[in-house]
């Protein structure tokens, strides 16, 4: 489903995004970061990645009822469209419930409370889901891809 830069999702037949706003799928997160003034020379993405890794681990992996501790987080500093790649493995076969759980945790614990731009792009497939996220506040920014694999 994903190539070497996990932010680049390969199209698949019958994608859930077929019925969504096509403009959302066309957004290039790296270009939006630049448009809002976030470049590697002007912003410390490394510190932000480190902070989000800690937050994501605590919110979605450590002692989580939905996602297994087999889940992991990887930095992708050479992939501005998805600086963090999170591979989440469910503890059950209910992929829809896992996606709902992700969204609940995102909105309760992970998102910037003062964001000026936030995009979440969901691709749902039979055995997996990918959620590509861009979040920008006045002073911070980050891009992610969360790949959710059906477990059990």
N, C-alpha and C positions, 0 to 999 in steps of 0.2 A: 504494500500500500504506500510506503514511503521510500524515497530515494535517499542518497547519502546525506543530503541536507534535509533533515526531517521536516522542515517547514514546507517542503515542496510535495504536496499531496498529488499522487497520480490519479487521474480520473478513473472512476469505475462505473460500470453500468448501474442504472437505477439508484444513483446516489441520492441521498435525502436532500442534497442541495439543489437538485433539479427544479424544485418548486420554490426555492428561496430567491431573494433578490439577487440577480446576477451581478450587480455592482459590488456586493459584499465579497463575492468570490474573486473579483478582479483586484482587490486591494493588495498592494505590495506593502507589507508592514515595514520593510526597511526604508522605503520612500517616505512613508508617513512619519517614521522616526526622524528622518532628515528634515522633513517639512516643519516639524515641531522643534527643531534645533538640537536634537540628540544625536551626536556623533561620537565615535570612540575618542576623539581628541578633546571634546568638550564635556564628556560625561563619563563617570566611572561605572561602566556596565558590570565590571568584575565584582564590585561590592554589592551591587543590586542583585546579581545572579546568586551570590553567596547568601544574601539575606532571604531571597525567595526560596532557595533550596531548603533552608531551615524551616521556613513557614510551611512550605508544601509538605515536607516530611511530617511535621507535627499535625497538620490539618488532614492529610489524606493517606498517610502510610502507617505511622506509628500507632499501634493499638486501634486501628480503624476497623469498624465492623463490616465495611464493604470491600476495601482494597487490601490485598495480601502484602505482607512484608517482603515478598518477592519483587514488588514494584521497585522502580529505581528512577533516579533523576540524573541527567547528564547535561553538562554545559556544552554549548555549541557556539563558541565565540566567533567562529567564521561563518555563521549562518544568522545574519541579522533578522531574518524573517521568523526565526524560532531560536532565540538565544538559549533557552532551556527546553530540553526534551524530557518529558515525563512519561515513562512506560508504567501504566497502572494495570495491575492484574486483579480481576475481581475474585472474590472468594465464593461466588455463586455463578450460576449461568444466566442470571437476570441482568442483561446488558442495559436495558432501559432504566432499571432501578439504579444501576451504577452511574449512569449519565446524570440522572436526577440528583443523586447524592453529590456528584462532582459540582453541579451547579449550585446546590445548597451551600456547600463548603466555600465555593468561590465567592458567592455574594455575602456570606456571613463572616468569612475569615481572611480571604486572600486578596480581594480587590482593593484598589486605592479608594479611600472614602471620598476623596476630592478629585476624582478623575475628570480630565477635560475631554478625553476620548477613550472609549473602550469598545473593542470589537471582539465578539466571540463567534466563531464560525464552526458549526458542527457538521461533520460528515458521519452519517450512521450507515453501517454495513451489517451483514448478517452476524458476523462473529467479532466485530471490532467497531470502535468509534474513534474519531479523531476530533479534537477540539483545538482549533488554532486561535490563540488569544493575543491581542495587542492591548496594552493598558498604558495610558499616558496621564500623568498628573502635571501640575505646573512645574514641579521640580524633578520628577522621576519618570522613567519609562522602562518597559520590558515587553518582550515577545516570548511566546511559549507555543509548544505543541504538546497536548496531552493525548496520548494514545491509550485507549482503554481496551484491554483484551479480555474476553470472556474466560473466566477461570473454571475451576472444579471440573 
